[in-house]
Amino acid sequence: MFCDNYLLAQLGSEDQQILLKSRPLGELKESDFALVETPIPEPGEDEVLNRTIYLCLDPYMRDQMSDRVIHQLNPLPHTT
């Protein structure tokens, strides 16, 4: 790919992820989440590297963070 090195230079070498550390009780707190930085992998053959610029978090996701049984699967908290 002709622009791999250029894109990687623009993005830096670390990927930032905000992970759910524990299921929130009441108001959300910073301690409910973890900021994790990991190396950005080189894309392999037939793969692309995307950069997320905007991310939408809809209100229904609050239910997804709870341990209540709902119509969809709940994400598991990240364990460290």
Secondary structure, DSSP 8 states (H G I E B T S, - for coil): -TTHHHHHHHH-SEEEEEEE-S---SS--GGGEEEEEEE-----TT------------TTHHHHHSSS--SS--------
